[in-house]
Amino acid sequence: MRRLFKKGDRVRNRVDGKVMEVLKYLKKNLVEVRWFDLQSKEIHTDRIKEDNLSKAA
């Protein structure tokens, strides 16, 4: 299993450009991430494929 990111790393979603924080790896290619929504002022968590993420600058 390849792990490109570590827990706590800041990553950018290639689809919509959101900056997220890596929480943990779930399966072979699935990562659980969280981000802060400015409009609703809430923290959201989601599961995203590792291929859709890149390192945030």
Secondary structure as UniProt FT lines:
FT   TURN            7..8
FT   STRAND          10..13
FT   TURN            14..16
FT   STRAND          19..25
FT   STRAND          30..37
FT   TURN            38..41
FT   STRAND          42..49
FT   HELIX           50..52
FT   STRAND          53..55
//
